[in-house]
Amino acid sequence: MKYLVPILCAFLAVSWPAGAQSKHDHCASYAREAAASTPTSTGPVRGAARGAVGGAIFGNAGAGAGAGAIVGTARRANQKNNSYKFYYDQCMAR
């Protein structure tokens, strides 16, 4: 019986922080999952299509499609980053 209290205290000291998760970790995980499932309105395919149309006007649809794909990829990354920031800030405000 005299060993029960020290063993119980040792068990609580070891297990308590392991099960806890900081608010930052929780919100970062939530924001990653939410941003990953959020659709974007652009991407490399849509950018290539826009660039091909613009390039066709000036006579070089292939170059326009390549440039458009690069721009579309950058826009998509920016939208995903903004979504992550939105969900993270929303979670931290709670």
Backbone as CSV, one residue per row, in Angstrom:
resi,resn,N_x,N_y,N_z,CA_x,CA_y,CA_z,C_x,C_y,C_z
1,MET,0.820,-1.196,0.000,0.000,0.000,0.000,0.866,1.262,0.000
2,LYS,2.010,1.223,0.724,2.836,2.425,0.783,3.494,2.730,-0.566
3,TYR,3.551,1.742,-1.462,4.127,1.982,-2.793,3.091,2.446,-3.811
4,LEU,1.839,2.401,-3.476,0.770,2.755,-4.403,0.806,4.240,-4.777
5,VAL,0.970,5.109,-3.806,0.967,6.548,-4.075,2.156,6.955,-4.948
6,PRO,3.388,6.553,-4.643,4.501,6.932,-5.536,4.359,6.350,-6.948
7,ILE,3.847,5.139,-7.045,3.660,4.540,-8.369,2.583,5.290,-9.134
8,LEU,1.501,5.642,-8.451,0.422,6.392,-9.105,0.915,7.762,-9.547
9,CYS,1.693,8.431,-8.702,2.242,9.746,-9.070,3.191,9.641,-10.260
10,ALA,4.022,8.629,-10.261,4.951,8.434,-11.381,4.192,8.151,-12.670
11,PHE,3.146,7.336,-12.578,2.349,7.030,-13.763,1.672,8.282,-14.313
12,LEU,1.102,9.107,-13.442,0.451,10.338,-13.894,1.462,11.318,-14.485
13,ALA,2.637,11.396,-13.898,3.651,12.313,-14.406,4.125,11.914,-15.798
14,VAL,4.176,10.630,-16.050,4.643,10.155,-17.356,3.533,10.230,-18.393
15,SER,2.329,9.885,-18.032,1.255,9.790,-19.020,0.541,11.107,-19.282
16,TRP,0.556,12.025,-18.360,-0.210,13.266,-18.537,0.257,14.093,-19.739
17,PRO,1.540,14.464,-19.864,1.940,15.274,-21.022,1.861,14.507,-22.336
18,ALA,1.980,13.206,-22.306,1.966,12.439,-23.545,0.600,12.496,-24.209
19,GLY,-0.446,12.539,-23.442,-1.791,12.584,-24.008,-2.235,13.990,-24.359
20,ALA,-1.575,14.975,-23.791,-1.964,16.356,-24.042,-1.401,16.835,-25.373
21,GLN,-2.134,17.728,-25.984,-1.687,18.310,-27.250,-1.866,19.815,-27.115
22,SER,-0.866,20.580,-27.490,-0.972,22.025,-27.353,-2.011,22.564,-28.335
23,LYS,-2.480,23.751,-28.043,-3.473,24.371,-28.912,-2.888,24.602,-30.305
24,HIS,-1.617,24.977,-30.346,-0.954,25.185,-31.640,-0.950,23.896,-32.460
25,ASP,-0.570,22.785,-31.830,-0.529,21.509,-32.546,-1.915,21.106,-33.033
26,HIS,-2.901,21.295,-32.178,-4.275,20.950,-32.548,-4.743,21.803,-33.723
27,CYS,-4.522,23.105,-33.653,-4.976,24.002,-34.712,-4.192,23.795,-36.007
28,ALA,-2.906,23.494,-35.891,-2.110,23.239,-37.095,-2.605,21.980,-37.803
29,SER,-2.912,20.960,-37.042,-3.437,19.724,-37.628,-4.799,19.964,-38.270
30,TYR,-5.661,20.681,-37.568,-6.990,21.004,-38.096,-6.877,21.816,-39.389
31,ALA,-5.998,22.817,-39.389,-5.846,23.683,-40.562,-5.285,22.909,-41.752
32,ARG,-4.329,22.001,-41.527,-3.773,21.181,-42.619,-4.863,20.333,-43.254
33,GLU,-5.663,19.680,-42.423,-6.718,18.816,-42.954,-7.795,19.620,-43.669
34,ALA,-8.179,20.754,-43.094,-9.223,21.577,-43.707,-8.741,22.194,-45.023
35,ALA,-7.514,22.670,-45.055,-6.981,23.270,-46.281,-6.804,22.224,-47.371
36,ALA,-6.437,21.009,-46.986,-6.257,19.950,-47.982,-7.575,19.566,-48.639
37,SER,-8.674,19.690,-47.906,-9.964,19.308,-48.474,-10.714,20.489,-49.087
38,THR,-10.124,21.672,-49.034,-10.752,22.853,-49.622,-10.407,22.922,-51.109
39,PRO,-11.419,22.979,-51.979,-11.114,23.071,-53.416,-10.552,24.444,-53.778
40,THR,-9.736,24.479,-54.801,-9.198,25.745,-55.298,-9.848,26.058,-56.635
41,SER,-9.798,27.306,-57.005,-10.430,27.714,-58.258,-9.436,27.772,-59.410
42,THR,-8.203,27.374,-59.183,-7.199,27.402,-60.241,-6.209,26.264,-60.033
43,GLY,-5.313,26.118,-60.947,-4.304,25.076,-60.901,-3.558,25.047,-62.211
44,PRO,-2.653,24.090,-62.400,-1.847,24.072,-63.617,-2.663,23.846,-64.882
45,VAL,-3.712,23.032,-64.815,-4.505,22.755,-66.020,-5.299,23.982,-66.429
46,ARG,-5.968,24.596,-65.455,-6.741,25.800,-65.773,-5.807,26.930,-66.216
47,GLY,-4.648,27.036,-65.583,-3.686,28.056,-65.985,-3.178,27.836,-67.397
48,ALA,-2.947,26.562,-67.751,-2.507,26.258,-69.118,-3.582,26.612,-70.124
49,ALA,-4.830,26.343,-69.794,-5.923,26.687,-70.705,-6.023,28.197,-70.890
50,ARG,-5.911,28.924,-69.792,-5.954,30.389,-69.894,-4.768,30.907,-70.704
51,GLY,-3.588,30.333,-70.434,-2.392,30.774,-71.158,-2.453,30.443,-72.630
52,ALA,-3.035,29.285,-72.975,-3.158,28.914,-74.392,-4.069,29.869,-75.128
53,VAL,-5.163,30.261,-74.473,-6.075,31.227,-75.106,-5.352,32.560,-75.296
54,GLY,-4.663,33.011,-74.256,-3.922,34.267,-74.376,-2.808,34.171,-75.402
55,GLY,-2.118,33.031,-75.433,-1.049,32.846,-76.402,-1.569,32.752,-77.822
56,ALA,-2.763,32.163,-78.007,-3.342,32.052,-79.349,-3.654,33.425,-79.921
57,ILE,-4.009,34.331,-79.065,-4.299,35.694,-79.527,-3.035,36.317,-80.108
58,PHE,-1.896,36.016,-79.502,-0.632,36.595,-79.972,0.159,35.645,-80.868
59,GLY,-0.405,34.491,-81.206,0.204,33.607,-82.183,1.076,32.487,-81.651
60,ASN,1.152,32.273,-80.327,1.982,31.195,-79.799,1.271,30.544,-78.607
61,ALA,0.343,29.660,-78.929,-0.476,29.037,-77.890,0.347,28.126,-76.983
62,GLY,1.363,27.443,-77.520,2.184,26.529,-76.715,2.947,27.245,-75.623
63,ALA,3.574,28.350,-75.975,4.319,29.117,-74.973,3.367,29.707,-73.941
64,GLY,2.215,30.139,-74.398,1.218,30.685,-73.471,0.721,29.622,-72.504
65,ALA,0.541,28.398,-72.995,0.075,27.304,-72.134,1.127,26.971,-71.082
66,GLY,2.395,26.950,-71.468,3.468,26.668,-70.508,3.547,27.728,-69.421
67,ALA,3.510,28.971,-69.838,3.559,30.065,-68.864,2.310,30.052,-67.986
68,GLY,1.173,29.758,-68.585,-0.075,29.711,-67.821,-0.083,28.605,-66.786
69,ALA,0.521,27.469,-67.126,0.596,26.356,-66.166,1.439,26.749,-64.951
70,ILE,2.520,27.467,-65.176,3.371,27.918,-64.067,2.607,28.905,-63.186
71,VAL,1.927,29.848,-63.822,1.152,30.837,-63.066,0.011,30.153,-62.305
72,GLY,-0.663,29.206,-62.945,-1.760,28.493,-62.291,-1.293,27.702,-61.079
73,THR,-0.121,27.086,-61.192,0.432,26.335,-60.060,0.750,27.270,-58.904
74,ALA,1.322,28.425,-59.205,1.637,29.402,-58.155,0.366,29.931,-57.501
75,ARG,-0.646,30.186,-58.293,-1.916,30.666,-57.730,-2.553,29.620,-56.828
76,ARG,-2.492,28.364,-57.236,-3.069,27.297,-56.415,-2.348,27.192,-55.076
77,ALA,-1.027,27.251,-55.102,-0.253,27.195,-53.861,-0.608,28.364,-52.947
78,ASN,-0.795,29.532,-53.534,-1.162,30.714,-52.762,-2.549,30.548,-52.143
79,GLN,-3.496,29.993,-52.902,-4.842,29.772,-52.362,-4.809,28.766,-51.218
80,LYS,-4.023,27.687,-51.358,-3.915,26.693,-50.291,-3.297,27.317,-49.038
81,ASN,-2.279,28.153,-49.218,-1.640,28.809,-48.081,-2.618,29.747,-47.379
82,ASN,-3.405,30.494,-48.149,-4.395,31.386,-47.551,-5.472,30.596,-46.817
83,SER,-5.872,29.452,-47.359,-6.855,28.612,-46.688,-6.300,28.106,-45.364
84,TYR,-5.045,27.658,-45.376,-4.416,27.178,-44.146,-4.405,28.280,-43.100
85,LYS,-3.992,29.484,-43.482,-3.929,30.602,-42.537,-5.318,30.914,-41.971
86,PHE,-6.331,30.889,-42.830,-7.694,31.181,-42.389,-8.153,30.170,-41.343
87,TYR,-7.997,28.878,-41.643,-8.449,27.851,-40.713,-7.635,27.862,-39.415
88,TYR,-6.341,28.110,-39.511,-5.499,28.167,-38.315,-5.915,29.340,-37.421
89,ASP,-6.068,30.511,-38.017,-6.464,31.683,-37.237,-7.850,31.505,-36.617
90,GLN,-8.755,30.892,-37.370,-10.104,30.645,-36.866,-10.056,29.714,-35.650
91,CYS,-9.241,28.680,-35.726,-9.113,27.731,-34.614,-8.466,28.390,-33.401
92,MET,-7.422,29.169,-33.616,-6.736,29.807,-32.488,-7.613,30.847,-31.801
93,ALA,-8.558,31.429,-32.520,-9.443,32.444,-31.937,-10.477,31.836,-31.005
94,ARG,-10.697,30.534,-31.113,-11.701,29.883,-30.246,-11.235,29.795,-28.838
